[in-house]
């Protein structure tokens, strides 16, 4: 027998012996080669967890809302037709009202802040360039102007030195309007529109 034939005979004998061992060992230990193959075999792709749902808007802390929050310069006001005036100025509006109250010599209190903001909201909607061209004052040639809708004569009579040249200037107009209201009605809470709202009625121009 030549060398190649000898090697082939040995391999056949070895394979036969291994096959016999596997057949005579049912349910026994897994051959080392088979275990190694299982370790080295590529793992299947893991399935996606089913309990990781995308967070809802509520789970995100309600960052997306359906209502707008007051920002700088905004106010929270009751409807113009009725209800207690709960206007609460914030941001730039509050700072401007506080400055005007102080300069006008009127105490800076939440009630006075609310009264001024309520008047401005209803009179001009915080538009410093607002002009009423339809009332009797306009017909007489002196229309109501500015934040608190003062006529020229009222503005000149109640403005303070240094704040008496521009009726459309927000601070100047507020100072004159506040001084006029307090002088005529005794307090900002007695202004007809503020008083009416506090009694559950509609706003009334002053």
Helices and strands as residue ranges (DSSP letters): H 3-23, H 32-40, E 75-76, E 88-89, H 91-104, H 110-123, H 136-139, H 152-158, H 170-185, G 188-190, H 192-198
